[in-house]
Amino acid sequence: MDLFDKLEGRPGPLGSFTSDGYGYYTFPKLEGPLGPEMKFNGKDVIVWSINDYLSVGNHLEVRKADTEAAEKYGFSAPMGARLMTGNSDEHEALERELADFMHKPEALLLNFGYQGIMSVIHALVDRNDFLIYDELSHACIVDGKQLAMADKTVFKHNDMESLEKQLKRAEKRRKPNSSVLVITEGVFGMTGDLGKLKEIIALKEKYDFRLLVDDAHGFGTLGDDGSGAGTQLGCHDGIDIYFGTFAKAVALIGAFVATEPRVIEFLKANVRSQIFAKSLPLPLVVSARKRLQLIRQHPEWREKLWKNTMMLRDGLNDIGYNVLPSESPVTPVLTEGSTELCQTIMRVMREDHGIFVSGVAYPVVPKGMVLIRLIPTAGHTSEHIKKTLEAFEAIKPIVFKEAKEKRTA
């Protein structure tokens, strides 16, 4: 069978949405300066779907630093992979600053979060090793697991009994040259709950393993200094390998891994997505340094983020919505309903109320459920929150109609 013919008949679980809903439900275009208010389809909307948690992306000092770096270096330099010709003092300075911020000995800069963690996982374990990961891990971890040659098993989400069962299994089967790597997330991005980091680390007293934590949503937002979920939970030192991305709180491209010097030395020569790819352009590196500096200088941004988060979350609860017990700024609203209801909520909120929210249905969440995920930022105002809550109040008859009909049927 011709490959292209086969692909045409196999759209995948999201295929219908990317075709029929292109430009609206999928691949929407938010235009204008990055912030809590933007334009969608020519209309002004309040946006709850952008991960610029600390509202640093459009900060005047950041814009100035971006412009000056682009003028000074252009976007070609440095050319080549860092291993060959793509290194610079700026790259190395950013790595030192990241390590200091994360209270880890060293850090390694990566071009992208998704590709970065996939390649890190692939590099860390071999065919003699055991890889154990949380079942709700992000797709990048699942794809990284697919690349790894290790024996792979999954544990139930945040279930320590399930994890211990897999650790016992690995203990029984391991060879003298076998290692065990456990992977979880600091913050689970769809539901907002934190990984059971303290409980996982406690299991090291009984089992021999290393812990890799993907803290994409926790980096910059959690902990008294923004150093993430481990600091928030009081167990940061127990994280053996910390992975963070710039795509959330830093509002930029790039990522990093922070750990012991001997591990960084190994990764420099074995992370294939870095060895065989051009290094980050200098303007992005300079911009990341500026953004990290500002985040460290302005703890009040995190305070405002959390104030907005609690105001939004409490307001949604007060008007009768089921807000999942998130421990991060991620604010997920769960309700019963179909894919059609999910689309209706997004459309009515955007068109009738000027509120841009994003929702997911099956296969991202179980059949018969709809999840509306709101991302508060430090840039949102009390007026933005008030208008959003008024809109959610107004659409309650639409949101709860299917659930009410199901109960009375």
Secondary structure, 3 states (H helix, E strand, C coil): CCHHHHHHCCCCCCHHHHHHCECCCECCCEECCCCCEEEECCEEEEECCCCCCCCCCCCHHHHHHHHHHHHHHCCCCCCCCCCCCCCCHHHHHHHHHHHHHHCCCEEEEECCHHHHHHHHHHHHCCCCCEEEEECCCCHHHHHHHHHCCCEEEEECCCCHHHHHHHHHHHHHHCCCCCCEEEEEECECCCCCCECCHHHHHHHHHCCCCEEEEECCCCCCCCCCCCCCHHHHHCCHHHCCEEEEECCCCCCCCCEEEEECHHHHHHHHCCCHHHHCCCCCCHHHHHHHHHHHHHHHHCHHHHHHHHHHHHHHHHHHHHCCCCECCCCCCCEEEEEECCHHHHHHHHHHHHHHHCEECEEECCCCCCCCEEEEEECCCCCCCHHHHHHHHHHHHHCHHHHCHHHHHHHHC
